[in-house]
Amino acid sequence: MPPRRSTGSPPKTKMTINWRVPNGNSSNDEYEKLDEEVIKRASEGSMLDLILLATNVKFVPSTHRKDAFSLFLAFLRDTETMFDGCEPMQAVLAGILLKVLLGVGQSSLWVEYGKSMAQELAENWKTVTRWVCRFCDKFNSVTEPFPGAPISYADWYCSLASALFIAHAEPNRAREFWSVPDARKGLFRLWLLDGPDLPSHVVKMCASVVGIVILHQYCVNMDPASELVKVSGLDEDGVAHLCMTRMIKAAKRGNVDDIRDNAYVVFALVSTRSDALRFAMLRGPHGSLFKYRGSPTPTLFK
């Protein structure tokens, strides 16, 4: 089964900033000078200064946070129209884009306490989620997540997950944000991934959010659990097998946090409106877990 692609299409807008690909490395001293000069150079198209801002969010002065956040979103908008048609530069841009997506995610406290920034995020949320799905579409392997780019699996995963987790920075907008199809698809695709190299706290957060999205039915005209099955490339028994296998592994490790987070997903799937998935989960040791003969790996990420 081929990967499911993002269904949204980028807006037909002109680039507002003439972004310049960096041709050098920044010095450590620059990290302490995230002032108006850095903002000014980034607003004039300096990707190097944009990277400085995105990778050092916590050091951005409060007076410049809104401008920095706006630049992150502008970069995601502006590069969207040129990325697919610029294949030779994709590997270079991919590394920068992942840093910017991480910067967006790490700006959650700014958004939580800044209503205008929350509104700006809402206006650009579909762009953010399209980028997450685009990177999932182009996923190559755990050793090379993006073809030709020197990006680690952990960095790739954390950047995409952080960008999605910002949906909860403004609790009143969580349902609005997760009602966007690409947001849920990106989340589900990340949850399907696994591996010892991934930061455990990010993986746990991903499981928790999956449970929230399914239990609270953050979806319009579709059961999100059924959507998870569709996105996975597995059938209901396959998803149940994956879920219960993770639960058993967590129990064997004796990690209470892992058990709790996996149990939350199990509870969400057992509570789903999908009869087929609910029955697959409830069959337990005499059903999906020990008799499943399908592929144990989601087809999207083989």
C-alpha distance (Angstrom), angle and dihedral (degrees) to the residues before:
residue distance angle dihedral
M1 . . .
P2 3.83 . .
P3 3.81 120.2 .
R4 3.77 116.1 -84.4
R5 3.76 108.9 -115.7
S6 3.75 129.5 -143.2
T7 3.79 108.9 -85.8
G8 3.79 96.5 -153.6
S9 3.77 123.1 88.8
P10 3.80 126.0 -143.2
P11 3.78 117.5 -105.3
K12 3.79 116.9 -99.0
T13 3.77 96.3 -118.1
K14 3.79 132.1 137.1
M15 3.76 120.2 -112.7
T16 3.78 109.7 -94.4
I17 3.82 96.5 -163.5
N18 3.80 127.6 43.5
W19 3.80 97.0 -132.0
R20 3.81 117.3 -155.9
V21 3.79 121.6 -152.2
P22 3.83 109.8 -124.3
N23 3.78 117.6 -110.9
G24 3.80 98.5 -172.6
N25 3.77 144.8 37.9
S26 3.77 127.1 -101.6
S27 3.78 122.7 -119.6
N28 3.79 123.4 -121.6
D29 3.80 90.0 -113.8
E30 3.79 90.7 65.9
Y31 3.78 91.7 64.8
E32 3.79 89.2 70.3
K33 3.79 94.6 51.0
L34 3.78 104.6 63.1
D35 3.78 92.1 147.4
E36 3.78 136.6 133.7
E37 3.81 90.7 -69.6
V38 3.80 91.2 62.1
I39 3.81 90.2 46.5
K40 3.80 89.9 48.7
R41 3.80 94.1 50.3
A42 3.81 91.5 45.9
S43 3.80 91.0 49.8
E44 3.81 87.7 53.0
G45 3.79 90.9 56.6
S46 3.80 105.6 -88.2
M47 3.79 105.9 149.7
L48 3.80 89.5 -173.1
D49 3.80 90.8 62.1
L50 3.79 90.6 43.0
I51 3.81 88.8 55.2
L52 3.81 90.0 50.2
L53 3.79 89.7 55.4
A54 3.81 95.3 43.4
T55 3.80 95.3 48.8
N56 3.80 94.7 44.0
V57 3.78 102.5 41.8
K58 3.80 94.3 144.4
F59 3.82 90.8 59.0
V60 3.81 95.9 52.8
P61 3.84 108.3 111.7
S62 3.80 114.8 -115.5
T63 3.81 89.9 -116.8
H64 3.81 90.7 62.6
R65 3.80 102.1 37.9
K66 3.78 97.4 97.0
D67 3.80 91.3 49.2
A68 3.81 91.6 48.3
F69 3.81 92.3 48.6
S70 3.80 90.8 49.0
L71 3.80 89.5 52.0
F72 3.81 91.7 52.2
L73 3.79 90.8 53.5
A74 3.80 92.9 42.7
F75 3.80 90.5 54.2
L76 3.81 91.5 51.1
R77 3.80 90.2 50.0
D78 3.77 96.5 44.3
T79 3.79 98.2 46.7
E80 3.80 93.7 45.9
T81 3.79 94.6 78.1
M82 3.80 95.0 47.7
F83 3.83 101.8 37.7
D84 3.80 99.6 79.5
G85 3.80 92.5 44.9
C86 3.80 94.7 48.2
E87 3.80 103.1 64.2
P88 3.85 97.3 159.3
M89 3.82 89.5 58.9
Q90 3.79 98.0 41.1
A91 3.80 96.2 96.2
V92 3.82 91.2 52.5
L93 3.79 93.9 44.2
A94 3.81 91.8 45.7
G95 3.79 92.0 64.0
I96 3.80 91.8 49.3
L97 3.79 93.1 45.0
L98 3.80 92.3 52.2
K99 3.81 90.2 52.0
V100 3.80 90.1 50.7
L101 3.81 92.0 47.9
L102 3.80 88.4 51.5
G103 3.81 88.4 49.4
V104 3.80 89.8 53.1
G105 3.80 90.8 51.1
Q106 3.79 93.8 47.2
S107 3.80 89.9 52.5
S108 3.80 90.1 72.1
L109 3.81 94.0 114.0
W110 3.79 90.0 52.7
V111 3.80 90.3 53.1
E112 3.80 92.5 45.0
Y113 3.80 92.0 58.6
G114 3.79 99.5 31.2
K115 3.80 116.3 71.7
S116 3.80 94.0 -172.2
M117 3.80 90.0 52.7
A118 3.80 91.0 49.1
Q119 3.79 88.4 53.7
E120 3.80 91.4 48.3
L121 3.80 90.0 51.1
A122 3.81 90.1 50.6
E123 3.80 90.4 52.4
N124 3.81 91.4 51.4
W125 3.80 100.0 33.7
K126 3.79 95.0 105.4
T127 3.80 89.6 54.7
V128 3.82 90.7 52.1
T129 3.81 92.4 49.3
R130 3.81 92.8 46.2
W131 3.80 88.4 57.0
V132 3.80 91.2 51.0
C133 3.80 91.0 51.5
R134 3.80 91.7 43.9
F135 3.80 90.7 56.6
C136 3.81 90.1 46.9
D137 3.81 89.4 50.8
K138 3.80 90.2 53.8
F139 3.81 95.7 43.3
N140 3.79 107.9 137.9
S141 3.81 109.3 176.7
V142 3.80 141.8 -44.7
T143 3.80 88.9 -94.7
E144 3.80 93.2 49.2
P145 3.82 110.9 18.6
F146 3.80 93.2 176.7
P147 3.83 117.5 33.6
G148 3.79 111.9 -106.2
A149 3.80 96.1 -2.1
P150 3.84 122.9 115.4
I151 3.79 93.0 -129.8
S152 3.79 123.3 137.7
Y153 3.79 121.0 -130.8
A154 3.81 90.7 -120.1
D155 3.82 93.5 51.4
W156 3.81 91.5 46.5
Y157 3.80 91.9 50.3
C158 3.82 96.4 43.5
S159 3.80 93.5 49.0
L160 3.80 94.0 52.6
A161 3.80 94.8 41.0
S162 3.82 93.3 48.4
A163 3.79 91.3 50.9
L164 3.81 89.7 54.9
F165 3.80 96.0 42.9
I166 3.81 90.5 62.2
A167 3.82 84.9 77.3
H168 3.82 85.7 83.9
A169 3.81 95.6 51.1
E170 3.80 88.0 91.3
P171 3.84 104.6 39.3
N172 3.79 93.4 -165.5
R173 3.81 90.2 59.8
A174 3.81 98.7 45.2
R175 3.79 94.0 99.9
E176 3.80 91.0 46.9
F177 3.81 92.0 50.9
W178 3.81 96.6 45.3
S179 3.80 91.1 46.9
V180 3.83 86.4 73.8
P181 3.85 105.8 97.9
D182 3.81 95.7 -140.9
A183 3.82 90.4 53.7
R184 3.81 91.7 57.8
K185 3.80 93.8 41.0
G186 3.78 91.6 51.6
L187 3.80 91.3 48.0
F188 3.80 93.8 48.5
R189 3.79 92.7 47.5
L190 3.80 91.4 52.3
W191 3.80 91.4 47.6
L192 3.80 89.9 53.9
L193 3.80 89.8 60.1
D194 3.78 123.4 84.6
G195 3.77 140.6 169.8
P196 3.81 142.1 139.2
D197 3.81 92.0 -106.5
L198 3.79 93.7 65.6
P199 3.83 118.5 97.1
S200 3.80 105.5 -103.9
H201 3.81 94.9 -140.3
V202 3.81 91.5 57.3
V203 3.81 92.6 47.1
K204 3.82 89.9 49.4
M205 3.78 91.5 49.5
C206 3.79 90.0 50.3
A207 3.81 90.9 53.8
S208 3.80 91.3 47.9
V209 3.79 92.8 51.0
V210 3.81 92.0 47.1
G211 3.80 88.0 54.8
I212 3.80 91.5 48.7
V213 3.81 93.7 48.7
I214 3.81 92.3 50.0
L215 3.81 97.9 41.3
H216 3.80 94.3 45.9
Q217 3.81 92.4 42.8
Y218 3.82 94.7 -126.9
C219 3.76 90.5 -175.9
V220 3.79 138.9 91.4
N221 3.81 120.3 -128.5
M222 3.81 93.1 -15.1
D223 3.78 138.3 77.4
P224 3.84 105.5 -117.0
A225 3.82 91.4 -145.4
S226 3.80 89.7 58.1
E227 3.78 87.8 47.4
L228 3.82 89.2 53.7
V229 3.81 89.9 55.1
K230 3.79 91.0 49.3
V231 3.81 93.6 48.1
S232 3.82 92.8 47.5
G233 3.79 96.4 60.5
L234 3.82 87.0 -132.7
D235 3.78 128.6 105.0
E236 3.81 124.3 -117.8
D237 3.81 92.6 -85.9
G238 3.79 89.9 50.6
V239 3.80 93.4 53.3
A240 3.82 90.8 45.4
H241 3.80 89.9 50.2
L242 3.81 91.7 50.7
C243 3.79 92.2 47.1
M244 3.78 96.6 47.7
T245 3.81 92.9 43.2
R246 3.79 89.8 56.7
M247 3.78 90.2 47.0
I248 3.80 92.4 53.0
K249 3.81 92.6 46.3
A250 3.80 90.0 52.1
A251 3.81 90.5 49.7
K252 3.81 91.6 50.3
R253 3.79 90.6 51.4
G254 3.79 89.5 50.8
N255 3.80 92.2 -135.5
V256 3.80 105.8 151.9
D257 3.82 93.9 -163.0
D258 3.81 92.0 51.8
I259 3.80 91.0 47.4
R260 3.81 91.3 50.2
D261 3.81 95.2 48.8
N262 3.79 94.2 45.8
A263 3.80 90.5 45.0
Y264 3.80 89.0 53.9
V265 3.80 90.7 57.6
V266 3.81 90.8 45.5
F267 3.81 90.0 51.4
A268 3.81 90.9 48.6
L269 3.80 92.6 51.1
V270 3.81 92.9 45.2
S271 3.81 87.8 52.8
T272 3.80 94.6 49.5
R273 3.79 124.4 122.6
S274 3.82 88.9 -125.6
D275 3.80 107.2 101.6
A276 3.81 92.7 -164.7
L277 3.80 93.6 53.3
R278 3.78 94.1 41.6
F279 3.80 91.6 52.0
A280 3.81 91.3 46.4
M281 3.81 89.7 54.2
L282 3.80 94.0 45.6
R283 3.81 95.7 48.8
G284 3.79 87.3 75.0
P285 3.82 120.0 168.6
H286 3.79 93.4 -0.8
G287 3.78 93.3 50.6
S288 3.75 136.8 28.9
L289 3.80 101.3 -1.9
F290 3.80 100.8 58.0
K291 3.78 102.3 20.0
Y292 3.79 101.0 43.1
R293 3.80 108.4 121.7
G294 3.78 100.8 175.9
S295 3.79 127.7 99.7
P296 3.84 110.5 -60.8
T297 3.80 90.5 -151.0
P298 3.82 124.9 74.3
T299 3.80 106.6 -111.5
L300 3.80 91.5 -130.3
F301 3.77 92.4 69.1
K302 3.82 106.6 33.9
